[in-house]
Amino acid sequence: MSGKTSEGSHILLSGNEAIALGTYEAGVKVASAYPGTPSTEILENLVKYEGVYCEWAPNEKVALEVALGASLSGVRALATMKHVGLNVAADPLFTAAYTGVRGGLVIVCADDPEMHSSQNEQDNRNYAFAAKVPMLEPSDPEEAREFLKLGYEISEKFDTPVILRTTTRVAHVKGLAPAETPQARSAAEPGIVKDPPKLVMLPGHARLRRVVLEERMKALRDFAGSFEHNRVEWNWKKVGFITSGVSYLYVKEAFPDASVLKLSMVWPLNEKLIRDFASGVEDLYVVEELDPFLEMHIKAMGIKCKGRELVPGIGELNTDKVRSAITGEAVSGGLAPVELPMRPPNMCPGCPHRGTFHSIRKLKLFVSGDIGCYTLAALPPLKAMDMCVCMGASVSMAHGIDKALGSEALGKAVAVIGDSTFFHSGVTGLMDIVYNKGVSTVVILDNRITAMTGQQENPASGHTLMGEPAGEIDIEALCRAIGVKRVFTVNPHELKKTEALIKREVERPEPSVVIARAACVLIPEHRKKKKDKFIVKHEKCVACRQCLSIGCPAIEWVDVTPEEAAALGYREKQKGHSSINAVMCDGCGQCIQLCKFGAINKAGSLTGKKKSKSSVKGKSSSRKKAASPSRKKTAAKKKTSARKTTVTGKAAKSTLKGKSVKKAVKKKTARRKK
């Protein structure tokens, strides 16, 4: 994306796209991130601009350290991450507040109220307070772009990292913004500058920088009082609101006639600005998502206000929630809810993780799980994950189980972690197992990509974010280098082999790693491959539902009436049969391994292969091989089978034992059962 349009025009951008454009316009030279919703699309869009180096780091700590190193080299730098990623990056963040910067440094942190794709609902405004760094919070994409650029000016003016906080709504909403503007540049000159008292945080140096940090915060509080984007909108003075971020839009829609103080710099706060506004209204309300961050600090100033006792602090707000919270009246605005069939989240058809978790479920193991697509294995019908806390925790928690229960845990628990998550923070847990003589088995799901956040490259995928070839981390060699002696690789689509290998390893009293390696079905290279499709031969289906036990979206359940069951030759009490959606089937072959009655077959084996006519330079070949009796017999069987079953649309429609059954099954609708 170039972001360029004709002069004076506007462009439609999401919040993340706007941040990417603002980053380019700010003259940023280095950007590093770890993918995580709702922040991922920032670097995916930024990489399309020329002159900006972009990379996926192994984790958020590394990303911030890369950006800090670039900043201290005199260029503007960016680090982006989702809210929980800042937990990982907190170590460099707190000390970077002491060292300060040279080129501007902005950290984009995307919070996730309502936990649309996260394991907690933390409010990262608290990090700005704790780390003593300024934080800006935009309300829409245009502000996100503008505040990103302002962040670099503030960073360089006050010698500090700056956090730009967005939320899911701001990150993903679309809005109009002015066309691309000329690039700015850092006030610093690129190059290496030695300055140990500023950059080497020995205790003696750090004590001096601590004083500088407090002086900086005082200057920033004064700056907040004159910051033009902290604005007062005077109107009806009976009611006044202090708000920020997307909550500002909800307040303006719910109470368009009220006076509003919009805080765009949410830390540090300018007491005079807030006190002057509070004195100008009769009733003061603070509206904010998640923690009562502004309310707490405003009340600490001795200013009376109402906030959390009225406005909910769990989940996202919206206009109706805000209006109802303040007025106390039920609001029934917006569209009425529409009743739709349940559509629980599920792994893709052909997902290799499904085979791994099916095997683990059969072994009835306690699964210490991790963050990724595979966390969906906790849901029915697989129900094969028992705990999941944060990135990399699966390995360490499994070790904790081992040390707590000793021999009682042997053969009963296993850690499961994805390849990208293993590189993120699982490697150190595995080191701990080896170093402290643990016996845990770790299953690494290697699907060759960072799948959950949208197919991003990782250290084992062979390419960088910028599309350049890269060395692939050898997971087997890495595990052996750490000290794991028992390292095995298996194709998770081979169910029996996978089950047998995991069973053998969890029962051994020593550390082991099982690498379940098969490509994610959404990788372009995999999607281009020609794959066998599978279909159900309905007259052989006995309704055992074993094929449904893996939860593949391509496998459907079709109800039948007693009359239809009789026409198909089913048992009197058989209520239906399985069917495979030919469009969705990826040809992984897991289902055929589950069926004990031969009802699932490759589509080609039932329809028969077309005979090709060989020719040389347009002339047909006169040489024909004589068919042996056995070949004739096989061909006759295939011909009969082809007559019995054909594939049309979603499933095969069958005849019963060679006899024609006219209009046996005419179902216009089929109810799916997972």
KELUM-324618 format. One record per residue (C-alpha): residue number from 1; chain; residue in one letter; x, y, z. Coordinates in steps of 0.1 Angstrom, whole numbers. Layout:
N
R|NUM|A|A|X|Y|Z
...
***
This chain:
674
R|1|A|M|0|0|0
R|2|A|S|15|33|-10
R|3|A|G|-11|54|8
R|4|A|K|-8|80|-20
R|5|A|T|-38|97|-36
R|6|A|S|-43|130|-54
R|7|A|E|-35|162|-35
R|8|A|G|-63|173|-11
R|9|A|S|-82|140|-12
R|10|A|H|-90|117|17
R|11|A|I|-84|80|21
R|12|A|L|-103|53|40
R|13|A|L|-81|37|66
R|14|A|S|-85|14|96
R|15|A|G|-68|25|128
R|16|A|N|-39|2|122
R|17|A|E|-35|13|86
R|18|A|A|-36|49|98
R|19|A|I|-8|42|123
R|20|A|A|13|26|96
R|21|A|L|9|56|74
R|22|A|G|16|80|103
R|23|A|T|48|59|110
R|24|A|Y|60|64|75
R|25|A|E|52|101|75
R|26|A|A|70|105|108
R|27|A|G|102|93|91
R|28|A|V|106|61|111
R|29|A|K|135|39|99
R|30|A|V|132|8|121
R|31|A|A|100|-10|132
R|32|A|S|99|-43|152
R|33|A|A|69|-62|165
R|34|A|Y|55|-96|175
R|35|A|P|21|-103|159
R|36|A|G|-9|-101|182
R|37|A|T|-45|-90|177
R|38|A|P|-55|-62|176
R|39|A|S|-21|-47|166
R|40|A|T|-9|-71|139
R|41|A|E|-19|-52|108
R|42|A|I|3|-22|117
R|43|A|L|35|-38|105
R|44|A|E|17|-58|78
R|45|A|N|8|-24|63
R|46|A|L|40|-5|72
R|47|A|V|62|-30|54
R|48|A|K|46|-19|21
R|49|A|Y|62|16|24
R|50|A|E|97|21|11
R|51|A|G|125|32|34
R|52|A|V|113|15|66
R|53|A|Y|130|-16|79
R|54|A|C|103|-39|94
R|55|A|E|107|-72|112
R|56|A|W|88|-98|132
R|57|A|A|108|-104|164
R|58|A|P|106|-136|184
R|59|A|N|88|-118|212
R|60|A|E|78|-84|223
R|61|A|K|108|-79|246
R|62|A|V|131|-84|217
R|63|A|A|110|-61|196
R|64|A|L|112|-32|221
R|65|A|E|149|-38|226
R|66|A|V|155|-36|188
R|67|A|A|135|-4|186
R|68|A|L|154|10|216
R|69|A|G|188|2|200
R|70|A|A|177|19|168
R|71|A|S|165|50|187
R|72|A|L|198|52|206
R|73|A|S|215|51|172
R|74|A|G|198|84|163
R|75|A|V|169|72|141
R|76|A|R|132|71|148
R|77|A|A|119|37|158
R|78|A|L|87|19|165
R|79|A|A|77|-12|185
R|80|A|T|41|-26|183
R|81|A|M|24|-53|204
R|82|A|K|-10|-62|219
R|83|A|H|-17|-54|255
R|84|A|V|-3|-87|270
R|85|A|G|28|-82|249
R|86|A|L|37|-52|270
R|87|A|N|40|-76|300
R|88|A|V|68|-94|281
R|89|A|A|84|-60|272
R|90|A|A|81|-45|306
R|91|A|D|117|-51|315
R|92|A|P|132|-29|288
R|93|A|L|103|-4|290
R|94|A|F|109|6|327
R|95|A|T|146|11|322
R|96|A|A|142|29|288
R|97|A|A|124|55|308
R|98|A|Y|156|61|326
R|99|A|T|180|61|296
R|100|A|G|157|81|274
R|101|A|V|162|82|237
R|102|A|R|181|99|208
R|103|A|G|158|93|179
R|104|A|G|121|93|188
R|105|A|L|108|60|202
R|106|A|V|70|51|202
R|107|A|I|55|19|215
R|108|A|V|21|11|201
R|109|A|C|1|-10|226
R|110|A|A|-33|-23|216
R|111|A|D|-57|-32|245
R|112|A|D|-85|-56|240
R|113|A|P|-116|-47|260
R|114|A|E|-142|-76|258
R|115|A|M|-113|-100|252
R|116|A|H|-122|-106|216
R|117|A|S|-89|-125|211
R|118|A|S|-70|-123|244
R|119|A|Q|-67|-142|277
R|120|A|N|-72|-111|299
R|121|A|E|-86|-76|299
R|122|A|Q|-57|-56|314
R|123|A|D|-57|-18|311
R|124|A|N|-22|-7|300
R|125|A|R|-27|29|310
R|126|A|N|-13|15|343
R|127|A|Y|20|9|326
R|128|A|A|24|46|317
R|129|A|F|18|55|353
R|130|A|A|42|28|367
R|131|A|A|70|32|341
R|132|A|K|67|71|342
R|133|A|V|63|76|305
R|134|A|P|38|97|286
R|135|A|M|8|80|269
R|136|A|L|-14|93|241
R|137|A|E|-48|78|233
R|138|A|P|-66|84|200
R|139|A|S|-104|82|195
R|140|A|D|-104|73|158
R|141|A|P|-81|64|129
R|142|A|E|-73|100|119
R|143|A|E|-62|108|155
R|144|A|A|-43|75|156
R|145|A|R|-22|87|126
R|146|A|E|-18|122|140
R|147|A|F|-10|112|175
R|148|A|L|16|87|163
R|149|A|K|35|116|147
R|150|A|L|30|138|177
R|151|A|G|44|109|198
R|152|A|Y|78|113|180
R|153|A|E|79|150|186
R|154|A|I|72|145|223
R|155|A|S|97|117|225
R|156|A|E|125|137|212
R|157|A|K|115|170|230
R|158|A|F|114|153|264
R|159|A|D|140|125|258
R|160|A|T|115|97|266
R|161|A|P|98|67|251
R|162|A|V|61|74|244
R|163|A|I|32|49|245
R|164|A|L|4|52|220
R|165|A|R|-26|32|234
R|166|A|T|-53|19|211
R|167|A|T|-81|-5|216
R|168|A|T|-97|-31|194
R|169|A|R|-124|-6|182
R|170|A|V|-99|21|172
R|171|A|A|-75|-4|157
R|172|A|H|-101|-20|134
R|173|A|V|-127|7|127
R|174|A|K|-125|25|93
R|175|A|G|-123|62|90
R|176|A|L|-115|90|66
R|177|A|A|-81|106|69
R|178|A|P|-62|132|47
R|179|A|A|-39|119|20
R|180|A|E|-3|113|27
R|181|A|T|18|142|39
R|182|A|P|56|147|34
R|183|A|Q|79|127|56
R|184|A|A|94|142|88
R|185|A|R|128|133|101
R|186|A|S|145|128|135
R|187|A|A|162|158|152
R|188|A|A|190|135|160
R|189|A|E|219|126|137
R|190|A|P|222|89|130
R|191|A|G|254|74|144
R|192|A|I|270|58|174
R|193|A|V|274|81|204
R|194|A|K|291|69|236
R|195|A|D|274|82|267
R|196|A|P|277|57|296
R|197|A|P|263|79|324
R|198|A|K|230|81|303
R|199|A|L|230|46|288
R|200|A|V|247|22|312
R|201|A|M|223|17|341
R|202|A|L|247|9|369
R|203|A|P|232|18|402
R|204|A|G|253|49|404
R|205|A|H|241|61|370
R|206|A|A|206|50|375
R|207|A|R|202|71|407
R|208|A|L|211|102|388
R|209|A|R|188|93|359
R|210|A|R|160|88|385
R|211|A|V|162|125|393
R|212|A|V|161|133|356
R|213|A|L|130|111|353
R|214|A|E|111|130|379
R|215|A|E|121|164|364
R|216|A|R|109|151|330
R|217|A|M|75|140|344
R|218|A|K|70|175|360
R|219|A|A|77|191|326
R|220|A|L|53|167|309
R|221|A|R|26|175|333
R|222|A|D|30|212|325
R|223|A|F|30|203|288
R|224|A|A|-3|184|292
R|225|A|G|-19|216|303
R|226|A|S|-13|233|270
R|227|A|F|-14|203|248
R|228|A|E|-39|213|221
R|229|A|H|-55|178|219
R|230|A|N|-65|179|256
R|231|A|R|-95|201|248
R|232|A|V|-125|214|266
R|233|A|E|-158|215|247
R|234|A|W|-181|238|267
R|235|A|N|-218|233|263
R|236|A|W|-246|227|289
R|237|A|K|-229|231|322
R|238|A|K|-253|211|343
R|239|A|V|-235|179|333
R|240|A|G|-198|175|324
R|241|A|F|-178|145|313
R|242|A|I|-141|137|314
R|243|A|T|-132|110|290
R|244|A|S|-106|97|265
R|245|A|G|-102|73|236
R|246|A|V|-131|57|220
R|247|A|S|-152|64|251
R|248|A|Y|-152|101|240
R|249|A|L|-173|91|209
R|250|A|Y|-198|73|230
R|251|A|V|-202|103|253
R|252|A|K|-207|127|224
R|253|A|E|-234|104|209
R|254|A|A|-251|98|242
R|255|A|F|-250|133|255
R|256|A|P|-244|157|226
R|257|A|D|-254|188|247
R|258|A|A|-231|181|277
R|259|A|S|-197|198|283
R|260|A|V|-167|175|277
R|261|A|L|-131|174|286
R|262|A|K|-114|152|261
R|263|A|L|-80|139|274
R|264|A|S|-58|128|245
R|265|A|M|-27|126|268
R|266|A|V|-39|103|294
R|267|A|W|-7|103|313
R|268|A|P|6|124|329
R|269|A|L|-24|145|338
R|270|A|N|-25|183|343
R|271|A|E|-43|190|375
R|272|A|K|-51|226|367
R|273|A|L|-68|217|334
R|274|A|I|-89|191|352
R|275|A|R|-97|213|382
R|276|A|D|-108|242|360
R|277|A|F|-131|220|340
R|278|A|A|-146|204|372
R|279|A|S|-153|238|387
R|280|A|G|-173|248|356
R|281|A|V|-199|220|358
R|282|A|E|-224|209|384
R|283|A|D|-222|171|380
R|284|A|L|-190|156|369
R|285|A|Y|-188|121|354
R|286|A|V|-157|101|343
R|287|A|V|-164|77|314
R|288|A|E|-137|52|305
R|289|A|E|-133|15|296
R|290|A|L|-118|-11|319
R|291|A|D|-100|3|350
R|292|A|P|-110|36|367
R|293|A|F|-77|50|358
R|294|A|L|-86|86|352
R|295|A|E|-112|85|380
R|296|A|M|-87|73|405
R|297|A|H|-62|100|398
R|298|A|I|-89|127|396
R|299|A|K|-102|117|430
R|300|A|A|-66|117|443
R|301|A|M|-66|154|434
R|302|A|G|-96|159|457
R|303|A|I|-120|165|429
R|304|A|K|-155|149|434
R|305|A|C|-167|129|404
R|306|A|K|-187|98|396
R|307|A|G|-174|69|375
R|308|A|R|-171|33|382
R|309|A|E|-201|32|406
R|310|A|L|-222|39|375
R|311|A|V|-202|30|344
R|312|A|P|-193|-8|340
R|313|A|G|-157|-17|341
R|314|A|I|-159|-50|324
R|315|A|G|-160|-54|286
R|316|A|E|-164|-27|259
R|317|A|L|-186|3|263
R|318|A|N|-210|16|237
R|319|A|T|-234|46|233
R|320|A|D|-264|27|249
R|321|A|K|-244|15|278
R|322|A|V|-230|49|286
R|323|A|R|-265|66|283
R|324|A|S|-281|39|305
R|325|A|A|-253|40|331
R|326|A|I|-256|78|336
R|327|A|T|-294|82|333
R|328|A|G|-303|49|351
R|329|A|E|-329|43|324
R|330|A|A|-330|12|302
R|331|A|V|-321|19|266
R|332|A|S|-333|-2|238
R|333|A|G|-316|16|209
R|334|A|G|-299|0|180
R|335|A|L|-309|-31|161
R|336|A|A|-327|-59|177
R|337|A|P|-306|-91|181
R|338|A|V|-311|-117|154
R|339|A|E|-313|-153|163
R|340|A|L|-287|-173|144
R|341|A|P|-275|-209|146
R|342|A|M|-246|-214|169
R|343|A|R|-212|-212|152
R|344|A|P|-185|-220|177
R|345|A|P|-149|-213|168
R|346|A|N|-132|-243|152
R|347|A|M|-100|-254|136
R|348|A|C|-99|-253|98
R|349|A|P|-107|-284|78
R|350|A|G|-75|-303|74
R|351|A|C|-58|-286|104
R|352|A|P|-29|-308|115
R|353|A|H|-35|-298|152
R|354|A|R|-67|-318|151
R|355|A|G|-49|-350|146
R|356|A|T|-25|-343|175
R|357|A|F|-52|-335|200
R|358|A|H|-74|-364|189
R|359|A|S|-45|-387|198
R|360|A|I|-39|-369|231
R|361|A|R|-75|-371|240
R|362|A|K|-75|-409|234
R|363|A|L|-46|-412|259
R|364|A|K|-66|-392|285
R|365|A|L|-37|-370|293
R|366|A|F|-38|-338|313
R|367|A|V|-28|-311|288
R|368|A|S|-8|-281|297
R|369|A|G|-17|-259|267
R|370|A|D|-6|-226|252
R|371|A|I|-16|-196|231
R|372|A|G|-25|-203|194
R|373|A|C|-51|-217|171
R|374|A|Y|-47|-249|189
R|375|A|T|-62|-234|221
R|376|A|L|-95|-242|204
R|377|A|A|-88|-279|213
R|378|A|A|-102|-270|247
R|379|A|L|-137|-269|232
R|380|A|P|-160|-298|223
R|381|A|P|-157|-322|207
R|382|A|L|-119|-325|212
R|383|A|K|-119|-312|248
R|384|A|A|-81|-319|249
R|385|A|M|-67|-289|268
R|386|A|D|-69|-285|305
R|387|A|M|-50|-253|313
R|388|A|C|-37|-223|293
R|389|A|V|-23|-191|309
R|390|A|C|1|-172|287
R|391|A|M|27|-175|259
R|392|A|G|52|-203|267
R|393|A|A|36|-212|300
R|394|A|S|27|-247|289
R|395|A|V|62|-260|291
R|396|A|S|70|-244|325
R|397|A|M|37|-255|340
R|398|A|A|42|-291|329
R|399|A|H|75|-290|347
R|400|A|G|57|-277|378
R|401|A|I|33|-305|377
R|402|A|D|62|-330|374
R|403|A|K|80|-315|404
R|404|A|A|48|-313|425
R|405|A|L|36|-348|419
R|406|A|G|67|-367|411
R|407|A|S|62|-402|398
R|408|A|E|24|-398|402
R|409|A|A|24|-375|372
R|410|A|L|44|-398|350
R|411|A|G|24|-408|320
R|412|A|K|-5|-385|329
R|413|A|A|5|-350|316
R|414|A|V|19|-334|285
R|415|A|A|28|-299|274
R|416|A|V|16|-287|240
R|417|A|I|29|-256|223
R|418|A|G|30|-241|188
R|419|A|D|62|-235|169
R|420|A|S|60|-196|171
R|421|A|T|50|-197|207
R|422|A|F|80|-221|214
R|423|A|F|104|-195|199
R|424|A|H|86|-167|218
R|425|A|S|90|-180|253
R|426|A|G|89|-218|254
R|427|A|V|126|-224|248
R|428|A|T|135|-212|283
R|429|A|G|110|-235|299
R|430|A|L|125|-265|281
R|431|A|M|159|-254|294
R|432|A|D|145|-254|329
R|433|A|I|132|-290|324
R|434|A|V|166|-302|313
R|435|A|Y|186|-282|338
R|436|A|N|165|-291|368
R|437|A|K|161|-328|359
R|438|A|G|125|-328|349
R|439|A|V|108|-356|329
R|440|A|S|81|-338|311
R|441|A|T|72|-345|274
R|442|A|V|67|-314|252
R|443|A|V|47|-316|220
R|444|A|I|57|-288|196
R|445|A|L|30|-282|169
R|446|A|D|51|-271|139
R|447|A|N|28|-259|112
R|448|A|R|55|-238|95
R|449|A|I|38|-204|103
R|450|A|T|24|-181|129
R|451|A|A|-12|-190|120
R|452|A|M|-35|-176|146
R|453|A|T|-28|-139|139
R|454|A|G|-29|-143|101
R|455|A|Q|0|-163|86
R|456|A|Q|30|-143|98
R|457|A|E|65|-155|92
R|458|A|N|85|-168|122
R|459|A|P|121|-180|128
R|460|A|A|114|-214|113
R|461|A|S|93|-204|83
R|462|A|G|122|-195|60
R|463|A|H|113|-159|52
R|464|A|T|113|-125|69
R|465|A|L|84|-100|71
R|466|A|M|100|-81|42
R|467|A|G|97|-112|21
R|468|A|E|134|-120|20
R|469|A|P|147|-156|23
R|470|A|A|159|-164|59
R|471|A|G|176|-192|77
R|472|A|E|151|-217|93
R|473|A|I|156|-226|129
R|474|A|D|161|-263|131
R|475|A|I|137|-272|160
R|476|A|E|151|-307|164
R|477|A|A|187|-294|166
R|478|A|L|177|-266|190
R|479|A|C|161|-291|214
R|480|A|R|191|-314|213
R|481|A|A|214|-285|218
R|482|A|I|195|-276|250
R|483|A|G|201|-311|262
R|484|A|V|170|-331|253
R|485|A|K|182|-365|241
R|486|A|R|148|-379|230
R|487|A|V|136|-357|201
R|488|A|F|112|-372|176
R|489|A|T|92|-359|146
R|490|A|V|58|-372|134
R|491|A|N|32|-364|109
R|492|A|P|1|-356|130
R|493|A|H|-22|-366|102
R|494|A|E|-10|-402|109
R|495|A|L|-32|-407|139
R|496|A|K|-20|-441|151
R|497|A|K|17|-432|148
R|498|A|T|11|-399|167
R|499|A|E|-8|-416|195
R|500|A|A|18|-444|199
R|501|A|L|47|-420|199
R|502|A|I|32|-396|225
R|503|A|K|21|-426|247
R|504|A|R|56|-440|247
R|505|A|E|73|-407|255
R|506|A|V|50|-396|283
R|507|A|E|57|-429|301
R|508|A|R|95|-425|300
R|509|A|P|111|-409|331
R|510|A|E|132|-384|311
R|511|A|P|126|-352|291
R|512|A|S|114|-357|255
R|513|A|V|101|-336|227
R|514|A|V|77|-347|200
R|515|A|I|75|-324|170
R|516|A|A|42|-328|152
R|517|A|R|50|-313|118
R|518|A|A|25|-306|90
R|519|A|A|18|-274|72
R|520|A|C|-10|-251|81
R|521|A|V|-38|-255|55
R|522|A|L|-39|-218|49
R|523|A|I|-3|-214|37
R|524|A|P|-4|-205|0
R|525|A|E|20|-233|-9
R|526|A|H|-2|-259|7
R|527|A|R|-34|-245|-8
R|528|A|K|-19|-248|-43
R|529|A|K|-12|-284|-39
R|530|A|K|-35|-309|-55
R|531|A|K|-51|-330|-28
R|532|A|D|-74|-360|-27
R|533|A|K|-109|-353|-16
R|534|A|F|-129|-377|6
R|535|A|I|-165|-387|5
R|536|A|V|-189|-409|25
R|537|A|K|-204|-440|9
R|538|A|H|-237|-436|25
R|539|A|E|-250|-472|24
R|540|A|K|-220|-482|45
R|541|A|C|-224|-455|71
R|542|A|V|-237|-470|104
R|543|A|A|-241|-437|122
R|544|A|C|-214|-445|147
R|545|A|R|-203|-408|146
R|546|A|Q|-167|-416|150
R|547|A|C|-158|-393|121
R|548|A|L|-176|-364|139
R|549|A|S|-155|-369|170
R|550|A|I|-126|-348|156
R|551|A|G|-148|-318|149
R|552|A|C|-139|-312|113
R|553|A|P|-161|-286|98
R|554|A|A|-161|-304|65
R|555|A|I|-179|-334|80
R|556|A|E|-216|-329|83
R|557|A|W|-244|-349|99
R|558|A|V|-275|-355|78
R|559|A|D|-308|-364|96
R|560|A|V|-330|-389|78
R|561|A|T|-367|-399|84
R|562|A|P|-376|-435|89
R|563|A|E|-388|-437|53
R|564|A|E|-355|-423|40
R|565|A|A|-336|-447|63
R|566|A|A|-355|-477|49
R|567|A|A|-349|-465|13
R|568|A|L|-312|-463|21
R|569|A|G|-311|-497|37
R|570|A|Y|-303|-485|72
R|571|A|R|-313|-500|104
R|572|A|E|-348|-490|116
R|573|A|K|-334|-469|144
R|574|A|Q|-307|-452|124
R|575|A|K|-314|-415|125
R|576|A|G|-289|-402|99
R|577|A|H|-255|-405|83
R|578|A|S|-223|-386|79
R|579|A|S|-215|-366|48
R|580|A|I|-184|-348|37
R|581|A|N|-186|-313|22
R|582|A|A|-165|-317|-10
R|583|A|V|-158|-279|-11
R|584|A|M|-145|-277|24
R|585|A|C|-126|-310|25
R|586|A|D|-88|-305|25
R|587|A|G|-79|-341|20
R|588|A|C|-60|-346|52
R|589|A|G|-72|-382|56
R|590|A|Q|-78|-381|93
R|591|A|C|-114|-391|90
R|592|A|I|-108|-422|69
R|593|A|Q|-86|-435|97
R|594|A|L|-115|-433|121
R|595|A|C|-141|-451|101
R|596|A|K|-141|-489|108
R|597|A|F|-168|-497|83
R|598|A|G|-152|-485|51
R|599|A|A|-178|-457|46
R|600|A|I|-152|-430|39
R|601|A|N|-132|-433|7
R|602|A|K|-111|-411|-16
R|603|A|A|-134|-395|-42
R|604|A|G|-113|-408|-70
R|605|A|S|-115|-444|-58
R|606|A|L|-153|-443|-61
R|607|A|T|-158|-423|-93
R|608|A|G|-131|-442|-112
R|609|A|K|-104|-426|-133
R|610|A|K|-110|-416|-169
R|611|A|K|-90|-435|-194
R|612|A|S|-65|-413|-213
R|613|A|K|-60|-417|-250
R|614|A|S|-23|-417|-258
R|615|A|S|-11|-402|-291
R|616|A|V|21|-394|-308
R|617|A|K|22|-364|-331
R|618|A|G|-16|-365|-335
R|619|A|K|-17|-402|-343
R|620|A|S|-33|-426|-319
R|621|A|S|-13|-455|-306
R|622|A|S|-22|-489|-320
R|623|A|R|-5|-508|-292
R|624|A|K|-29|-519|-265
R|625|A|K|-21|-541|-236
R|626|A|A|-41|-572|-233
R|627|A|A|-62|-572|-202
R|628|A|S|-56|-601|-178
R|629|A|P|-86|-618|-162
R|630|A|S|-76|-602|-128
R|631|A|R|-75|-568|-144
R|632|A|K|-109|-574|-161
R|633|A|K|-123|-584|-127
R|634|A|T|-110|-553|-110
R|635|A|A|-122|-531|-138
R|636|A|A|-157|-547|-135
R|637|A|K|-157|-540|-98
R|638|A|K|-147|-504|-103
R|639|A|K|-174|-500|-129
R|640|A|T|-200|-514|-106
R|641|A|S|-188|-492|-78
R|642|A|A|-189|-462|-100
R|643|A|R|-225|-470|-109
R|644|A|K|-234|-473|-72
R|645|A|T|-219|-441|-60
R|646|A|T|-214|-407|-77
R|647|A|V|-202|-374|-63
R|648|A|T|-225|-345|-69
R|649|A|G|-222|-312|-50
R|650|A|K|-216|-316|-13
R|651|A|A|-219|-354|-10
R|652|A|A|-223|-387|-27
R|653|A|K|-258|-400|-36
R|654|A|S|-259|-437|-35
R|655|A|T|-280|-466|-49
R|656|A|L|-287|-495|-27
R|657|A|K|-269|-529|-35
R|658|A|G|-270|-522|-72
R|659|A|K|-307|-516|-73
R|660|A|S|-320|-483|-85
R|661|A|V|-338|-464|-58
R|662|A|K|-358|-437|-75
R|663|A|K|-357|-404|-56
R|664|A|A|-347|-422|-24
R|665|A|V|-333|-392|-8
R|666|A|K|-346|-357|-17
R|667|A|K|-334|-335|12
R|668|A|K|-333|-298|6
R|669|A|T|-319|-290|40
R|670|A|A|-295|-308|63
R|671|A|R|-289|-300|99
R|672|A|R|-252|-300|108
R|673|A|K|-240|-315|140
R|674|A|K|-205|-310|152
***
